[in-house]
Amino acid sequence: MWWEILPSAAIMLVCLSLPHYASLAFNRVAYGNDYRRRLESVFERNMFSRDGGLTGAPWVLSGLDAIPDEDKKD
């Protein structure tokens, strides 16, 4: 009946999820971070180079707290 498809579905699910988890493990070993950044658009490339200049490690995501404050001149 319908439950006969469950073993095949489980095998397919495992086989299709292996590349995702393998890339997480590879990135953790190679870069010290679980996820790599995509560089498909101009905005993503700009953010990659910005984080590389601010923190020295472009694969570490940084937000507004990484941007130094400007000195106020009165």
PDB file of N, CA, C, O and CB in Angstrom:
ATOM      1  N   MET A   1       0.828  -1.184   0.000  1.00  0.00           N
ATOM      2  CA  MET A   1       0.000   0.000   0.000  1.00  0.00           C
ATOM      3  C   MET A   1       0.883   1.262   0.000  1.00  0.00           C
ATOM      4  O   MET A   1       2.003   1.248  -0.511  1.00  0.00           O
ATOM      5  CB  MET A   1      -0.948  -0.010   1.218  1.00  0.00           C
ATOM      6  N   TRP A   2       0.356   2.347   0.581  1.00  0.00           N
ATOM      7  CA  TRP A   2       1.063   3.615   0.510  1.00  0.00           C
ATOM      8  C   TRP A   2       2.334   3.624   1.345  1.00  0.00           C
ATOM      9  O   TRP A   2       3.251   4.388   1.046  1.00  0.00           O
ATOM     10  CB  TRP A   2       0.159   4.727   0.954  1.00  0.00           C
ATOM     11  N   TRP A   3       2.419   2.791   2.392  1.00  0.00           N
ATOM     12  CA  TRP A   3       3.598   2.790   3.258  1.00  0.00           C
ATOM     13  C   TRP A   3       4.804   2.124   2.609  1.00  0.00           C
ATOM     14  O   TRP A   3       5.916   2.213   3.130  1.00  0.00           O
ATOM     15  CB  TRP A   3       3.280   2.094   4.558  1.00  0.00           C
ATOM     16  N   GLU A   4       4.596   1.460   1.484  1.00  0.00           N
ATOM     17  CA  GLU A   4       5.714   0.834   0.789  1.00  0.00           C
ATOM     18  C   GLU A   4       6.662   1.855   0.171  1.00  0.00           C
ATOM     19  O   GLU A   4       7.805   1.534  -0.155  1.00  0.00           O
ATOM     20  CB  GLU A   4       5.196  -0.093  -0.283  1.00  0.00           C
ATOM     21  N   ILE A   5       6.190   3.069   0.015  1.00  0.00           N
ATOM     22  CA  ILE A   5       7.042   4.108  -0.557  1.00  0.00           C
ATOM     23  C   ILE A   5       7.915   4.781   0.507  1.00  0.00           C
ATOM     24  O   ILE A   5       8.861   5.484   0.151  1.00  0.00           O
ATOM     25  CB  ILE A   5       6.185   5.154  -1.261  1.00  0.00           C
ATOM     26  N   LEU A   6       7.635   4.592   1.777  1.00  0.00           N
ATOM     27  CA  LEU A   6       8.380   5.264   2.851  1.00  0.00           C
ATOM     28  C   LEU A   6       9.873   4.925   2.861  1.00  0.00           C
ATOM     29  O   LEU A   6      10.673   5.849   3.007  1.00  0.00           O
ATOM     30  CB  LEU A   6       7.779   4.899   4.186  1.00  0.00           C
ATOM     31  N   PRO A   7      10.302   3.676   2.718  1.00  0.00           N
ATOM     32  CA  PRO A   7      11.752   3.435   2.687  1.00  0.00           C
ATOM     33  C   PRO A   7      12.446   4.125   1.506  1.00  0.00           C
ATOM     34  O   PRO A   7      13.542   4.663   1.663  1.00  0.00           O
ATOM     35  CB  PRO A   7      12.022   1.942   2.628  1.00  0.00           C
ATOM     36  N   SER A   8      11.828   4.111   0.352  1.00  0.00           N
ATOM     37  CA  SER A   8      12.422   4.787  -0.804  1.00  0.00           C
ATOM     38  C   SER A   8      12.466   6.298  -0.594  1.00  0.00           C
ATOM     39  O   SER A   8      13.440   6.955  -0.962  1.00  0.00           O
ATOM     40  CB  SER A   8      11.635   4.457  -2.081  1.00  0.00           C
ATOM     41  N   ALA A   9      11.422   6.835  -0.008  1.00  0.00           N
ATOM     42  CA  ALA A   9      11.397   8.278   0.256  1.00  0.00           C
ATOM     43  C   ALA A   9      12.453   8.655   1.283  1.00  0.00           C
ATOM     44  O   ALA A   9      13.079   9.708   1.161  1.00  0.00           O
ATOM     45  CB  ALA A   9      10.007   8.717   0.743  1.00  0.00           C
ATOM     46  N   ALA A  10      12.660   7.823   2.284  1.00  0.00           N
ATOM     47  CA  ALA A  10      13.682   8.105   3.290  1.00  0.00           C
ATOM     48  C   ALA A  10      15.085   8.060   2.665  1.00  0.00           C
ATOM     49  O   ALA A  10      15.928   8.900   2.980  1.00  0.00           O
ATOM     50  CB  ALA A  10      13.580   7.093   4.456  1.00  0.00           C
ATOM     51  N   ILE A  11      15.332   7.101   1.797  1.00  0.00           N
ATOM     52  CA  ILE A  11      16.632   7.014   1.124  1.00  0.00           C
ATOM     53  C   ILE A  11      16.864   8.235   0.249  1.00  0.00           C
ATOM     54  O   ILE A  11      17.968   8.780   0.233  1.00  0.00           O
ATOM     55  CB  ILE A  11      16.721   5.732   0.277  1.00  0.00           C
ATOM     56  N   MET A  12      15.857   8.667  -0.470  1.00  0.00           N
ATOM     57  CA  MET A  12      15.987   9.857  -1.317  1.00  0.00           C
ATOM     58  C   MET A  12      16.231  11.107  -0.475  1.00  0.00           C
ATOM     59  O   MET A  12      17.050  11.949  -0.842  1.00  0.00           O
ATOM     60  CB  MET A  12      14.727  10.041  -2.180  1.00  0.00           C
ATOM     61  N   LEU A  13      15.538  11.235   0.635  1.00  0.00           N
ATOM     62  CA  LEU A  13      15.714  12.384   1.515  1.00  0.00           C
ATOM     63  C   LEU A  13      17.136  12.446   2.055  1.00  0.00           C
ATOM     64  O   LEU A  13      17.746  13.514   2.084  1.00  0.00           O
ATOM     65  CB  LEU A  13      14.715  12.329   2.668  1.00  0.00           C
ATOM     66  N   VAL A  14      17.654  11.323   2.474  1.00  0.00           N
ATOM     67  CA  VAL A  14      19.025  11.290   2.998  1.00  0.00           C
ATOM     68  C   VAL A  14      20.024  11.623   1.895  1.00  0.00           C
ATOM     69  O   VAL A  14      20.942  12.415   2.109  1.00  0.00           O
ATOM     70  CB  VAL A  14      19.343   9.905   3.607  1.00  0.00           C
ATOM     71  N   CYS A  15      19.854  11.031   0.728  1.00  0.00           N
ATOM     72  CA  CYS A  15      20.796  11.280  -0.366  1.00  0.00           C
ATOM     73  C   CYS A  15      20.760  12.729  -0.847  1.00  0.00           C
ATOM     74  O   CYS A  15      21.794  13.275  -1.232  1.00  0.00           O
ATOM     75  CB  CYS A  15      20.497  10.352  -1.527  1.00  0.00           C
ATOM     76  N   LEU A  16      19.611  13.344  -0.830  1.00  0.00           N
ATOM     77  CA  LEU A  16      19.520  14.728  -1.285  1.00  0.00           C
ATOM     78  C   LEU A  16      19.995  15.728  -0.228  1.00  0.00           C
ATOM     79  O   LEU A  16      20.353  16.853  -0.575  1.00  0.00           O
ATOM     80  CB  LEU A  16      18.093  15.044  -1.679  1.00  0.00           C
ATOM     81  N   SER A  17      20.005  15.349   1.034  1.00  0.00           N
ATOM     82  CA  SER A  17      20.455  16.273   2.075  1.00  0.00           C
ATOM     83  C   SER A  17      21.950  16.145   2.361  1.00  0.00           C
ATOM     84  O   SER A  17      22.519  17.017   3.017  1.00  0.00           O
ATOM     85  CB  SER A  17      19.670  16.036   3.350  1.00  0.00           C
ATOM     86  N   LEU A  18      22.591  15.097   1.894  1.00  0.00           N
ATOM     87  CA  LEU A  18      24.024  14.917   2.143  1.00  0.00           C
ATOM     88  C   LEU A  18      24.895  16.056   1.605  1.00  0.00           C
ATOM     89  O   LEU A  18      25.782  16.499   2.335  1.00  0.00           O
ATOM     90  CB  LEU A  18      24.477  13.623   1.533  1.00  0.00           C
ATOM     91  N   PRO A  19      24.707  16.558   0.386  1.00  0.00           N
ATOM     92  CA  PRO A  19      25.580  17.650  -0.082  1.00  0.00           C
ATOM     93  C   PRO A  19      25.489  18.915   0.775  1.00  0.00           C
ATOM     94  O   PRO A  19      26.491  19.599   0.983  1.00  0.00           O
ATOM     95  CB  PRO A  19      25.235  17.998  -1.512  1.00  0.00           C
ATOM     96  N   HIS A  20      24.308  19.219   1.262  1.00  0.00           N
ATOM     97  CA  HIS A  20      24.149  20.411   2.092  1.00  0.00           C
ATOM     98  C   HIS A  20      24.954  20.282   3.380  1.00  0.00           C
ATOM     99  O   HIS A  20      25.699  21.193   3.740  1.00  0.00           O
ATOM    100  CB  HIS A  20      22.666  20.650   2.414  1.00  0.00           C
ATOM    101  N   TYR A  21      24.811  19.172   4.068  1.00  0.00           N
ATOM    102  CA  TYR A  21      25.520  18.992   5.330  1.00  0.00           C
ATOM    103  C   TYR A  21      27.014  18.764   5.118  1.00  0.00           C
ATOM    104  O   TYR A  21      27.821  19.125   5.974  1.00  0.00           O
ATOM    105  CB  TYR A  21      24.925  17.827   6.100  1.00  0.00           C
ATOM    106  N   ALA A  22      27.384  18.176   4.003  1.00  0.00           N
ATOM    107  CA  ALA A  22      28.806  18.016   3.700  1.00  0.00           C
ATOM    108  C   ALA A  22      29.464  19.372   3.454  1.00  0.00           C
ATOM    109  O   ALA A  22      30.603  19.591   3.867  1.00  0.00           O
ATOM    110  CB  ALA A  22      28.995  17.105   2.475  1.00  0.00           C
ATOM    111  N   SER A  23      28.756  20.283   2.788  1.00  0.00           N
ATOM    112  CA  SER A  23      29.334  21.614   2.559  1.00  0.00           C
ATOM    113  C   SER A  23      29.447  22.394   3.867  1.00  0.00           C
ATOM    114  O   SER A  23      30.388  23.169   4.043  1.00  0.00           O
ATOM    115  CB  SER A  23      28.482  22.405   1.546  1.00  0.00           C
ATOM    116  N   LEU A  24      28.506  22.199   4.783  1.00  0.00           N
ATOM    117  CA  LEU A  24      28.627  22.853   6.093  1.00  0.00           C
ATOM    118  C   LEU A  24      29.871  22.370   6.829  1.00  0.00           C
ATOM    119  O   LEU A  24      30.614  23.168   7.401  1.00  0.00           O
ATOM    120  CB  LEU A  24      27.375  22.588   6.947  1.00  0.00           C
ATOM    121  N   ALA A  25      30.091  21.057   6.809  1.00  0.00           N
ATOM    122  CA  ALA A  25      31.265  20.505   7.485  1.00  0.00           C
ATOM    123  C   ALA A  25      32.556  20.974   6.812  1.00  0.00           C
ATOM    124  O   ALA A  25      33.521  21.321   7.493  1.00  0.00           O
ATOM    125  CB  ALA A  25      31.201  18.968   7.496  1.00  0.00           C
ATOM    126  N   PHE A  26      32.576  20.985   5.484  1.00  0.00           N
ATOM    127  CA  PHE A  26      33.766  21.445   4.769  1.00  0.00           C
ATOM    128  C   PHE A  26      34.070  22.909   5.076  1.00  0.00           C
ATOM    129  O   PHE A  26      35.224  23.263   5.317  1.00  0.00           O
ATOM    130  CB  PHE A  26      33.586  21.253   3.264  1.00  0.00           C
ATOM    131  N   ASN A  27      33.050  23.757   5.070  1.00  0.00           N
ATOM    132  CA  ASN A  27      33.272  25.176   5.342  1.00  0.00           C
ATOM    133  C   ASN A  27      33.723  25.399   6.777  1.00  0.00           C
ATOM    134  O   ASN A  27      34.525  26.296   7.035  1.00  0.00           O
ATOM    135  CB  ASN A  27      32.003  25.974   5.066  1.00  0.00           C
ATOM    136  N   ARG A  28      33.228  24.608   7.707  1.00  0.00           N
ATOM    137  CA  ARG A  28      33.668  24.764   9.097  1.00  0.00           C
ATOM    138  C   ARG A  28      35.145  24.396   9.228  1.00  0.00           C
ATOM    139  O   ARG A  28      35.887  25.073   9.939  1.00  0.00           O
ATOM    140  CB  ARG A  28      32.809  23.890  10.045  1.00  0.00           C
ATOM    141  N   VAL A  29      35.576  23.342   8.557  1.00  0.00           N
ATOM    142  CA  VAL A  29      36.975  22.920   8.639  1.00  0.00           C
ATOM    143  C   VAL A  29      37.873  23.897   7.879  1.00  0.00           C
ATOM    144  O   VAL A  29      38.931  24.282   8.377  1.00  0.00           O
ATOM    145  CB  VAL A  29      37.144  21.489   8.078  1.00  0.00           C
ATOM    146  N   ALA A  30      37.458  24.296   6.684  1.00  0.00           N
ATOM    147  CA  ALA A  30      38.319  25.121   5.840  1.00  0.00           C
ATOM    148  C   ALA A  30      38.336  26.589   6.250  1.00  0.00           C
ATOM    149  O   ALA A  30      39.390  27.224   6.233  1.00  0.00           O
ATOM    150  CB  ALA A  30      37.879  25.011   4.412  1.00  0.00           C
ATOM    151  N   TYR A  31      37.172  27.136   6.619  1.00  0.00           N
ATOM    152  CA  TYR A  31      37.075  28.569   6.862  1.00  0.00           C
ATOM    153  C   TYR A  31      36.744  28.950   8.294  1.00  0.00           C
ATOM    154  O   TYR A  31      36.799  30.130   8.641  1.00  0.00           O
ATOM    155  CB  TYR A  31      36.058  29.143   5.971  1.00  0.00           C
ATOM    156  N   GLY A  32      36.403  27.984   9.131  1.00  0.00           N
ATOM    157  CA  GLY A  32      36.044  28.293  10.507  1.00  0.00           C
ATOM    158  C   GLY A  32      34.653  28.866  10.635  1.00  0.00           C
ATOM    159  O   GLY A  32      34.303  29.416  11.680  1.00  0.00           O
ATOM    160  N   ASN A  33      33.857  28.748   9.595  1.00  0.00           N
ATOM    161  CA  ASN A  33      32.508  29.293   9.578  1.00  0.00           C
ATOM    162  C   ASN A  33      31.617  28.285   8.865  1.00  0.00           C
ATOM    163  O   ASN A  33      32.061  27.630   7.922  1.00  0.00           O
ATOM    164  CB  ASN A  33      32.461  30.698   8.880  1.00  0.00           C
ATOM    165  N   ASP A  34      30.369  28.152   9.300  1.00  0.00           N
ATOM    166  CA  ASP A  34      29.499  27.153   8.692  1.00  0.00           C
ATOM    167  C   ASP A  34      29.086  27.510   7.265  1.00  0.00           C
ATOM    168  O   ASP A  34      28.929  26.622   6.427  1.00  0.00           O
ATOM    169  CB  ASP A  34      28.271  26.971   9.539  1.00  0.00           C
ATOM    170  N   TYR A  35      28.915  28.772   6.992  1.00  0.00           N
ATOM    171  CA  TYR A  35      28.370  29.178   5.701  1.00  0.00           C
ATOM    172  C   TYR A  35      29.362  30.048   4.948  1.00  0.00           C
ATOM    173  O   TYR A  35      30.052  30.881   5.536  1.00  0.00           O
ATOM    174  CB  TYR A  35      27.048  29.925   5.886  1.00  0.00           C
ATOM    175  N   ARG A  36      29.423  29.843   3.648  1.00  0.00           N
ATOM    176  CA  ARG A  36      30.199  30.732   2.802  1.00  0.00           C
ATOM    177  C   ARG A  36      29.262  31.756   2.201  1.00  0.00           C
ATOM    178  O   ARG A  36      28.067  31.502   2.043  1.00  0.00           O
ATOM    179  CB  ARG A  36      30.954  29.949   1.698  1.00  0.00           C
ATOM    180  N   ARG A  37      29.788  32.875   1.876  1.00  0.00           N
ATOM    181  CA  ARG A  37      28.967  33.902   1.256  1.00  0.00           C
ATOM    182  C   ARG A  37      28.895  33.676  -0.240  1.00  0.00           C
ATOM    183  O   ARG A  37      29.860  33.250  -0.875  1.00  0.00           O
ATOM    184  CB  ARG A  37      29.516  35.297   1.562  1.00  0.00           C
ATOM    185  N   ARG A  38      27.732  33.971  -0.785  1.00  0.00           N
ATOM    186  CA  ARG A  38      27.593  33.932  -2.238  1.00  0.00           C
ATOM    187  C   ARG A  38      28.097  35.258  -2.789  1.00  0.00           C
ATOM    188  O   ARG A  38      27.955  36.298  -2.145  1.00  0.00           O
ATOM    189  CB  ARG A  38      26.106  33.663  -2.671  1.00  0.00           C
ATOM    190  N   LEU A  39      28.671  35.222  -3.952  1.00  0.00           N
ATOM    191  CA  LEU A  39      29.171  36.436  -4.593  1.00  0.00           C
ATOM    192  C   LEU A  39      28.554  36.576  -5.969  1.00  0.00           C
ATOM    193  O   LEU A  39      29.255  36.852  -6.942  1.00  0.00           O
ATOM    194  CB  LEU A  39      30.709  36.419  -4.690  1.00  0.00           C
ATOM    195  N   GLU A  40      27.247  36.388  -6.055  1.00  0.00           N
ATOM    196  CA  GLU A  40      26.573  36.393  -7.344  1.00  0.00           C
ATOM    197  C   GLU A  40      26.185  37.789  -7.811  1.00  0.00           C
ATOM    198  O   GLU A  40      26.112  38.031  -9.016  1.00  0.00           O
ATOM    199  CB  GLU A  40      25.353  35.533  -7.276  1.00  0.00           C
ATOM    200  N   SER A  41      25.939  38.697  -6.906  1.00  0.00           N
ATOM    201  CA  SER A  41      25.516  40.030  -7.321  1.00  0.00           C
ATOM    202  C   SER A  41      26.566  41.064  -6.902  1.00  0.00           C
ATOM    203  O   SER A  41      27.465  40.778  -6.111  1.00  0.00           O
ATOM    204  CB  SER A  41      24.132  40.379  -6.715  1.00  0.00           C
ATOM    205  N   VAL A  42      26.428  42.241  -7.441  1.00  0.00           N
ATOM    206  CA  VAL A  42      27.363  43.331  -7.121  1.00  0.00           C
ATOM    207  C   VAL A  42      27.254  43.702  -5.651  1.00  0.00           C
ATOM    208  O   VAL A  42      28.269  43.980  -5.013  1.00  0.00           O
ATOM    209  CB  VAL A  42      27.089  44.570  -8.006  1.00  0.00           C
ATOM    210  N   PHE A  43      26.044  43.715  -5.101  1.00  0.00           N
ATOM    211  CA  PHE A  43      25.853  44.060  -3.696  1.00  0.00           C
ATOM    212  C   PHE A  43      26.567  43.064  -2.786  1.00  0.00           C
ATOM    213  O   PHE A  43      27.217  43.467  -1.822  1.00  0.00           O
ATOM    214  CB  PHE A  43      24.360  44.111  -3.358  1.00  0.00           C
ATOM    215  N   GLU A  44      26.455  41.779  -3.079  1.00  0.00           N
ATOM    216  CA  GLU A  44      27.112  40.764  -2.254  1.00  0.00           C
ATOM    217  C   GLU A  44      28.629  40.871  -2.338  1.00  0.00           C
ATOM    218  O   GLU A  44      29.316  40.666  -1.338  1.00  0.00           O
ATOM    219  CB  GLU A  44      26.665  39.368  -2.678  1.00  0.00           C
ATOM    220  N   ARG A  45      29.163  41.189  -3.515  1.00  0.00           N
ATOM    221  CA  ARG A  45      30.612  41.377  -3.647  1.00  0.00           C
ATOM    222  C   ARG A  45      31.068  42.621  -2.882  1.00  0.00           C
ATOM    223  O   ARG A  45      32.144  42.621  -2.284  1.00  0.00           O
ATOM    224  CB  ARG A  45      31.010  41.493  -5.135  1.00  0.00           C
ATOM    225  N   ASN A  46      30.264  43.666  -2.898  1.00  0.00           N
ATOM    226  CA  ASN A  46      30.612  44.867  -2.142  1.00  0.00           C
ATOM    227  C   ASN A  46      30.618  44.602  -0.642  1.00  0.00           C
ATOM    228  O   ASN A  46      31.515  45.064   0.064  1.00  0.00           O
ATOM    229  CB  ASN A  46      29.641  45.995  -2.465  1.00  0.00           C
ATOM    230  N   MET A  47      29.638  43.869  -0.152  1.00  0.00           N
ATOM    231  CA  MET A  47      29.588  43.553   1.271  1.00  0.00           C
ATOM    232  C   MET A  47      30.745  42.632   1.666  1.00  0.00           C
ATOM    233  O   MET A  47      31.262  42.741   2.778  1.00  0.00           O
ATOM    234  CB  MET A  47      28.242  42.901   1.626  1.00  0.00           C
ATOM    235  N   PHE A  48      31.152  41.741   0.786  1.00  0.00           N
ATOM    236  CA  PHE A  48      32.295  40.864   1.046  1.00  0.00           C
ATOM    237  C   PHE A  48      33.568  41.684   1.208  1.00  0.00           C
ATOM    238  O   PHE A  48      34.337  41.472   2.146  1.00  0.00           O
ATOM    239  CB  PHE A  48      32.463  39.837  -0.092  1.00  0.00           C
ATOM    240  N   SER A  49      33.786  42.619   0.295  1.00  0.00           N
ATOM    241  CA  SER A  49      34.996  43.440   0.390  1.00  0.00           C
ATOM    242  C   SER A  49      34.915  44.415   1.565  1.00  0.00           C
ATOM    243  O   SER A  49      35.940  44.724   2.173  1.00  0.00           O
ATOM    244  CB  SER A  49      35.220  44.211  -0.917  1.00  0.00           C
ATOM    245  N   ARG A  50      33.715  44.908   1.895  1.00  0.00           N
ATOM    246  CA  ARG A  50      33.559  45.798   3.045  1.00  0.00           C
ATOM    247  C   ARG A  50      33.914  45.075   4.334  1.00  0.00           C
ATOM    248  O   ARG A  50      34.648  45.613   5.162  1.00  0.00           O
ATOM    249  CB  ARG A  50      32.126  46.341   3.121  1.00  0.00           C
ATOM    250  N   ASP A  51      33.402  43.859   4.514  1.00  0.00           N
ATOM    251  CA  ASP A  51      33.695  43.110   5.724  1.00  0.00           C
ATOM    252  C   ASP A  51      35.159  42.711   5.797  1.00  0.00           C
ATOM    253  O   ASP A  51      35.730  42.636   6.885  1.00  0.00           O
ATOM    254  CB  ASP A  51      32.820  41.881   5.800  1.00  0.00           C
ATOM    255  N   GLY A  52      35.764  42.459   4.658  1.00  0.00           N
ATOM    256  CA  GLY A  52      37.194  42.168   4.645  1.00  0.00           C
ATOM    257  C   GLY A  52      38.020  43.362   5.085  1.00  0.00           C
ATOM    258  O   GLY A  52      39.034  43.201   5.764  1.00  0.00           O
ATOM    259  N   GLY A  53      37.598  44.552   4.708  1.00  0.00           N
ATOM    260  CA  GLY A  53      38.318  45.748   5.121  1.00  0.00           C
ATOM    261  C   GLY A  53      38.070  46.131   6.566  1.00  0.00           C
ATOM    262  O   GLY A  53      38.969  46.646   7.231  1.00  0.00           O
ATOM    263  N   LEU A  54      36.856  45.887   7.067  1.00  0.00           N
ATOM    264  CA  LEU A  54      36.528  46.276   8.440  1.00  0.00           C
ATOM    265  C   LEU A  54      37.059  45.305   9.479  1.00  0.00           C
ATOM    266  O   LEU A  54      37.621  45.721  10.492  1.00  0.00           O
ATOM    267  CB  LEU A  54      35.041  46.399   8.593  1.00  0.00           C
ATOM    268  N   THR A  55      36.886  44.032   9.237  1.00  0.00           N
ATOM    269  CA  THR A  55      37.235  43.050  10.262  1.00  0.00           C
ATOM    270  C   THR A  55      38.465  42.221   9.917  1.00  0.00           C
ATOM    271  O   THR A  55      39.001  41.535  10.787  1.00  0.00           O
ATOM    272  CB  THR A  55      36.076  42.135  10.495  1.00  0.00           C
ATOM    273  N   GLY A  56      38.920  42.268   8.682  1.00  0.00           N
ATOM    274  CA  GLY A  56      40.054  41.459   8.269  1.00  0.00           C
ATOM    275  C   GLY A  56      39.679  40.035   7.908  1.00  0.00           C
ATOM    276  O   GLY A  56      40.528  39.263   7.461  1.00  0.00           O
ATOM    277  N   ALA A  57      38.421  39.679   8.096  1.00  0.00           N
ATOM    278  CA  ALA A  57      37.953  38.322   7.781  1.00  0.00           C
ATOM    279  C   ALA A  57      36.638  38.455   7.019  1.00  0.00           C
ATOM    280  O   ALA A  57      35.586  38.599   7.642  1.00  0.00           O
ATOM    281  CB  ALA A  57      37.770  37.446   9.090  1.00  0.00           C
ATOM    282  N   PRO A  58      36.670  38.409   5.692  1.00  0.00           N
ATOM    283  CA  PRO A  58      35.452  38.663   4.925  1.00  0.00           C
ATOM    284  C   PRO A  58      34.398  37.581   5.052  1.00  0.00           C
ATOM    285  O   PRO A  58      33.239  37.821   4.713  1.00  0.00           O
ATOM    286  CB  PRO A  58      35.794  38.830   3.496  1.00  0.00           C
ATOM    287  N   TRP A  59      34.759  36.394   5.532  1.00  0.00           N
ATOM    288  CA  TRP A  59      33.766  35.343   5.666  1.00  0.00           C
ATOM    289  C   TRP A  59      32.988  35.453   6.964  1.00  0.00           C
ATOM    290  O   TRP A  59      32.006  34.735   7.153  1.00  0.00           O
ATOM    291  CB  TRP A  59      34.426  33.997   5.580  1.00  0.00           C
ATOM    292  N   VAL A  60      33.410  36.349   7.875  1.00  0.00           N
ATOM    293  CA  VAL A  60      32.678  36.594   9.111  1.00  0.00           C
ATOM    294  C   VAL A  60      31.684  37.719   8.844  1.00  0.00           C
ATOM    295  O   VAL A  60      32.075  38.836   8.507  1.00  0.00           O
ATOM    296  CB  VAL A  60      33.648  36.953  10.294  1.00  0.00           C
ATOM    297  N   LEU A  61      30.403  37.420   8.997  1.00  0.00           N
ATOM    298  CA  LEU A  61      29.388  38.429   8.746  1.00  0.00           C
ATOM    299  C   LEU A  61      29.461  39.499   9.827  1.00  0.00           C
ATOM    300  O   LEU A  61      29.535  39.181  11.013  1.00  0.00           O
ATOM    301  CB  LEU A  61      27.980  37.796   8.696  1.00  0.00           C
ATOM    302  N   SER A  62      29.441  40.751   9.426  1.00  0.00           N
ATOM    303  CA  SER A  62      29.502  41.842  10.384  1.00  0.00           C
ATOM    304  C   SER A  62      28.393  42.836  10.080  1.00  0.00           C
ATOM    305  O   SER A  62      28.016  43.037   8.925  1.00  0.00           O
ATOM    306  CB  SER A  62      30.886  42.533  10.353  1.00  0.00           C
ATOM    307  N   GLY A  63      27.895  43.433  11.104  1.00  0.00           N
ATOM    308  CA  GLY A  63      26.799  44.388  10.949  1.00  0.00           C
ATOM    309  C   GLY A  63      27.267  45.795  11.261  1.00  0.00           C
ATOM    310  O   GLY A  63      28.439  46.128  11.083  1.00  0.00           O
ATOM    311  N   LEU A  64      26.353  46.607  11.723  1.00  0.00           N
ATOM    312  CA  LEU A  64      26.670  47.997  12.012  1.00  0.00           C
ATOM    313  C   LEU A  64      27.635  48.150  13.179  1.00  0.00           C
ATOM    314  O   LEU A  64      28.333  49.160  13.273  1.00  0.00           O
ATOM    315  CB  LEU A  64      25.409  48.755  12.300  1.00  0.00           C
ATOM    316  N   ASP A  65      27.684  47.166  14.066  1.00  0.00           N
ATOM    317  CA  ASP A  65      28.586  47.276  15.205  1.00  0.00           C
ATOM    318  C   ASP A  65      30.055  47.186  14.789  1.00  0.00           C
ATOM    319  O   ASP A  65      30.921  47.580  15.570  1.00  0.00           O
ATOM    320  CB  ASP A  65      28.270  46.194  16.220  1.00  0.00           C
ATOM    321  N   ALA A  66      30.366  46.691  13.612  1.00  0.00           N
ATOM    322  CA  ALA A  66      31.748  46.580  13.150  1.00  0.00           C
ATOM    323  C   ALA A  66      32.238  47.872  12.504  1.00  0.00           C
ATOM    324  O   ALA A  66      33.443  48.051  12.329  1.00  0.00           O
ATOM    325  CB  ALA A  66      31.879  45.429  12.164  1.00  0.00           C
ATOM    326  N   ILE A  67      31.335  48.766  12.150  1.00  0.00           N
ATOM    327  CA  ILE A  67      31.723  50.021  11.507  1.00  0.00           C
ATOM    328  C   ILE A  67      32.136  51.015  12.586  1.00  0.00           C
ATOM    329  O   ILE A  67      31.354  51.302  13.492  1.00  0.00           O
ATOM    330  CB  ILE A  67      30.560  50.596  10.636  1.00  0.00           C
ATOM    331  N   PRO A  68      33.342  51.537  12.501  1.00  0.00           N
ATOM    332  CA  PRO A  68      33.782  52.474  13.547  1.00  0.00           C
ATOM    333  C   PRO A  68      33.023  53.796  13.464  1.00  0.00           C
ATOM    334  O   PRO A  68      32.645  54.256  12.387  1.00  0.00           O
ATOM    335  CB  PRO A  68      35.294  52.731  13.433  1.00  0.00           C
ATOM    336  N   ASP A  69      32.817  54.382  14.625  1.00  0.00           N
ATOM    337  CA  ASP A  69      32.132  55.676  14.692  1.00  0.00           C
ATOM    338  C   ASP A  69      33.085  56.780  14.238  1.00  0.00           C
ATOM    339  O   ASP A  69      34.293  56.714  14.467  1.00  0.00           O
ATOM    340  CB  ASP A  69      31.613  55.957  16.136  1.00  0.00           C
ATOM    341  N   GLU A  70      32.515  57.793  13.592  1.00  0.00           N
ATOM    342  CA  GLU A  70      33.321  58.936  13.182  1.00  0.00           C
ATOM    343  C   GLU A  70      33.574  59.833  14.389  1.00  0.00           C
ATOM    344  O   GLU A  70      32.725  59.968  15.270  1.00  0.00           O
ATOM    345  CB  GLU A  70      32.624  59.729  12.044  1.00  0.00           C
ATOM    346  N   ASP A  71      34.740  60.432  14.412  1.00  0.00           N
ATOM    347  CA  ASP A  71      35.021  61.384  15.478  1.00  0.00           C
ATOM    348  C   ASP A  71      34.269  62.673  15.197  1.00  0.00           C
ATOM    349  O   ASP A  71      34.313  63.207  14.089  1.00  0.00           O
ATOM    350  CB  ASP A  71      36.545  61.648  15.608  1.00  0.00           C
ATOM    351  N   LYS A  72      33.579  63.163  16.220  1.00  0.00           N
ATOM    352  CA  LYS A  72      32.832  64.411  16.059  1.00  0.00           C
ATOM    353  C   LYS A  72      33.773  65.585  16.248  1.00  0.00           C
ATOM    354  O   LYS A  72      34.466  65.694  17.260  1.00  0.00           O
ATOM    355  CB  LYS A  72      31.652  64.491  17.060  1.00  0.00           C
ATOM    356  N   LYS A  73      33.781  66.465  15.247  1.00  0.00           N
ATOM    357  CA  LYS A  73      34.630  67.660  15.332  1.00  0.00           C
ATOM    358  C   LYS A  73      33.720  68.859  15.531  1.00  0.00           C
ATOM    359  O   LYS A  73      32.865  69.159  14.697  1.00  0.00           O
ATOM    360  CB  LYS A  73      35.526  67.833  14.046  1.00  0.00           C
ATOM    361  N   ASP A  74      33.916  69.523  16.627  1.00  0.00           N
ATOM    362  CA  ASP A  74      33.079  70.713  16.941  1.00  0.00           C
ATOM    363  C   ASP A  74      33.748  71.982  16.524  1.00  0.00           C
ATOM    364  O   ASP A  74      33.191  73.063  16.712  1.00  0.00           O
ATOM    365  CB  ASP A  74      32.764  70.783  18.427  1.00  0.00           C
TER     366      ASP A  74
END
